[in-house]
Amino acid sequence: MDSVRSDRPGSARRVPLALKILIAGGFGAGKTTLVGAVSEIRPLQTEEVLTDAGIGTDDLDGVEGKTTTTVAMDFGRISINDDLQVYLFGTPGQDRFWFLWDELAFGALGAVVLADTRRLADCFPSVDYFERRGTPFVVAVNCFEGAQRFGTDAVRGALDLDSDVPVVLCDARSRQSGKGVLVRLVEHVAARRGMTVSAN
């Protein structure tokens, strides 16, 4: 059924269908980078500079070069065509901001859990959260330069994922790589619903 909105008497304009996807994962995994890479608009970011107040709270082991953090969310958009738009919501990584997750997750089609093999345990809370909610998700291993590389089977085993949860390798800085992750998520959601999708 098509949604319409009347902008003036005698006229009606189709309102595009909006799909909501969450980008989650641990602190410093690349969520803000991924949203920025694939968004067709300048992404909304709620980045704040890390200060001495975060010492003892923000664990920087493995991401010592990180200087900012998301304190609410990131937001980006991709227009598939005139009738379909994808809205991307990047979640904050630290547990002190998790009270925002329920609002961000409401109505989501599915989620991408970004994993950093230098701090793989940091994505456990995201995996647990989506498993509890029954939200379809994929795990995308962000391949950082200089980090030890692991295959998808090794990551699946380390995270104790169900066999049907896709695990893919990606570069969060790359628009094409990020789009590939999103396509894999949509394919996964469709398969769970007994549907087929075309990447074209």
Wavefront OBJ file of the C-alpha trace (Angstrom):
o trace
v 0.000 0.000 0.000
v 1.398 3.378 -1.018
v 1.675 6.190 1.488
v 0.762 9.647 0.240
v 1.088 13.099 1.699
v -0.889 16.096 0.529
v 1.291 19.170 0.204
v -1.486 21.354 -1.196
v -5.133 20.931 -2.217
v -5.494 18.738 -5.251
v -1.990 17.275 -5.082
v -0.500 14.227 -3.452
v 3.098 13.081 -3.231
v 4.321 9.595 -2.502
v 6.201 9.275 0.754
v 9.129 6.873 0.359
v 9.307 3.744 2.461
v 12.012 4.110 5.107
v 14.103 1.208 6.363
v 16.006 1.629 9.615
v 19.334 -0.115 10.191
v 21.465 0.095 13.329
v 25.260 0.189 13.263
v 26.510 -1.133 16.605
v 29.676 -2.491 18.156
v 32.294 -1.714 20.737
v 34.045 1.541 21.527
v 36.329 2.516 18.644
v 35.155 -0.249 16.267
v 34.438 2.165 13.393
v 30.706 2.843 13.631
v 30.935 6.591 12.956
v 33.365 5.926 10.116
v 31.037 3.399 8.462
v 27.986 5.649 8.656
v 29.990 8.527 7.203
v 31.407 6.374 4.404
v 28.079 5.126 3.052
v 25.760 8.068 3.760
v 24.764 10.186 0.759
v 24.197 13.165 3.032
v 26.565 14.774 5.467
v 26.008 12.524 8.470
v 24.725 13.829 11.763
v 27.358 13.034 14.358
v 27.358 13.559 18.111
v 31.091 13.262 18.607
v 32.727 14.759 21.666
v 36.410 15.015 22.510
v 37.694 12.492 25.024
v 38.904 14.238 28.161
v 40.658 13.310 31.383
v 37.204 12.806 32.913
v 36.969 9.539 30.953
v 40.120 8.075 32.490
v 39.170 4.860 34.223
v 35.871 4.756 32.327
v 36.854 4.660 28.651
v 39.163 1.735 27.895
v 41.610 2.885 25.202
v 43.688 -0.313 25.083
v 44.184 -1.077 21.402
v 42.678 2.251 20.258
v 45.112 4.663 21.871
v 44.860 7.061 18.914
v 41.131 7.630 19.401
v 40.382 11.223 20.453
v 36.573 11.479 20.158
v 33.544 9.383 21.029
v 29.870 9.222 20.077
v 27.671 10.338 22.964
v 24.206 9.919 21.420
v 24.108 8.570 17.863
v 25.273 8.943 14.289
v 22.725 9.308 11.502
v 23.050 8.844 7.768
v 20.798 8.185 4.783
v 20.939 6.217 1.547
v 18.279 6.676 -1.165
v 17.801 3.419 -3.047
v 15.204 4.964 -5.384
v 12.291 7.416 -5.193
v 10.269 4.935 -3.147
v 12.874 3.530 -0.751
v 15.312 5.139 1.658
v 17.618 3.536 4.217
v 18.252 5.370 7.487
v 21.399 4.439 9.376
v 21.658 4.924 13.120
v 25.054 4.445 14.730
v 24.837 3.548 18.405
v 27.176 4.821 21.115
v 29.785 2.252 22.105
v 30.260 2.770 25.829
v 27.946 1.052 28.274
v 27.106 4.298 30.062
v 25.131 5.335 26.927
v 23.272 2.069 26.447
v 20.058 3.539 27.846
v 19.660 5.056 24.350
v 19.697 1.704 22.583
v 16.049 0.740 23.089
v 14.871 3.955 21.446
v 17.357 3.614 18.605
v 16.460 -0.051 18.024
v 12.696 0.522 17.895
v 11.409 -0.376 14.441
v 14.799 -1.410 13.063
v 14.914 -3.819 10.126
v 18.200 -5.219 11.396
v 21.665 -4.360 12.626
v 25.325 -4.470 11.746
v 27.661 -5.348 14.614
v 31.119 -4.000 13.842
v 33.886 -6.098 15.332
v 37.487 -5.078 15.970
v 39.691 -8.156 16.356
v 42.038 -6.169 18.610
v 39.153 -5.873 21.102
v 36.793 -8.628 19.991
v 35.116 -9.011 23.379
v 33.787 -5.443 23.065
v 31.138 -6.547 20.575
v 29.668 -9.239 22.878
v 27.147 -6.807 24.432
v 25.863 -5.829 20.974
v 25.533 -9.457 19.903
v 23.738 -10.332 23.144
v 21.409 -7.330 22.803
v 20.231 -8.218 19.291
v 19.951 -11.907 20.095
v 17.698 -11.115 23.080
v 15.505 -8.819 20.982
v 15.340 -11.240 18.060
v 16.732 -8.538 15.757
v 18.455 -9.920 12.641
v 22.108 -8.876 12.494
v 25.378 -9.495 10.708
v 28.844 -9.247 12.184
v 31.207 -7.127 10.090
v 34.878 -7.476 11.004
v 36.507 -4.090 10.445
v 39.981 -4.908 9.100
v 42.188 -2.290 10.733
v 45.665 -1.754 9.337
v 48.286 -3.478 11.441
v 45.775 -5.670 13.267
v 46.106 -9.433 13.142
v 43.775 -10.876 10.521
v 41.365 -13.677 11.348
v 39.031 -15.562 9.040
v 35.259 -15.378 9.376
v 35.077 -18.909 10.815
v 37.538 -17.984 13.572
v 35.501 -14.883 14.453
v 32.261 -16.881 14.417
v 33.747 -19.406 16.817
v 35.196 -16.757 19.143
v 31.823 -14.984 19.359
v 29.859 -18.268 19.614
v 27.463 -17.111 16.890
v 24.590 -19.176 15.557
v 25.418 -20.782 12.226
v 22.948 -18.607 10.318
v 24.451 -15.269 11.436
v 26.543 -13.889 8.557
v 30.120 -12.821 9.299
v 31.835 -10.633 6.704
v 35.134 -8.788 6.447
v 35.006 -5.071 5.665
v 36.830 -1.770 5.596
v 34.604 0.769 7.354
v 36.336 3.597 5.476
v 35.250 2.247 2.092
v 31.857 3.212 0.690
v 31.759 0.098 -1.503
v 32.746 -2.207 1.346
v 30.153 -0.635 3.645
v 27.432 -1.017 1.036
v 28.374 -4.670 0.692
v 27.822 -5.153 4.426
v 24.382 -3.511 4.224
v 23.397 -5.649 1.231
v 24.415 -8.770 3.161
v 22.246 -7.674 6.077
v 19.211 -7.119 3.829
v 19.775 -10.534 2.227
v 19.939 -12.090 5.708
v 16.710 -10.390 6.807
v 14.984 -11.477 3.598
v 16.141 -15.072 4.018
v 14.757 -15.157 7.555
v 11.426 -13.964 6.182
v 11.437 -16.406 3.280
v 11.926 -13.670 0.687
v 14.478 -13.090 -2.047
v 16.160 -9.809 -2.890
v 18.123 -8.570 -5.853
v 21.230 -6.447 -5.430
v 20.331 -4.581 -8.654
l 1 2 3 4 5 6 7 8 9 10 11 12 13 14 15 16 17 18 19 20 21 22 23 24 25 26 27 28 29 30 31 32 33 34 35 36 37 38 39 40 41 42 43 44 45 46 47 48 49 50 51 52 53 54 55 56 57 58 59 60 61 62 63 64 65 66 67 68 69 70 71 72 73 74 75 76 77 78 79 80 81 82 83 84 85 86 87 88 89 90 91 92 93 94 95 96 97 98 99 100 101 102 103 104 105 106 107 108 109 110 111 112 113 114 115 116 117 118 119 120 121 122 123 124 125 126 127 128 129 130 131 132 133 134 135 136 137 138 139 140 141 142 143 144 145 146 147 148 149 150 151 152 153 154 155 156 157 158 159 160 161 162 163 164 165 166 167 168 169 170 171 172 173 174 175 176 177 178 179 180 181 182 183 184 185 186 187 188 189 190 191 192 193 194 195 196 197 198 199 200
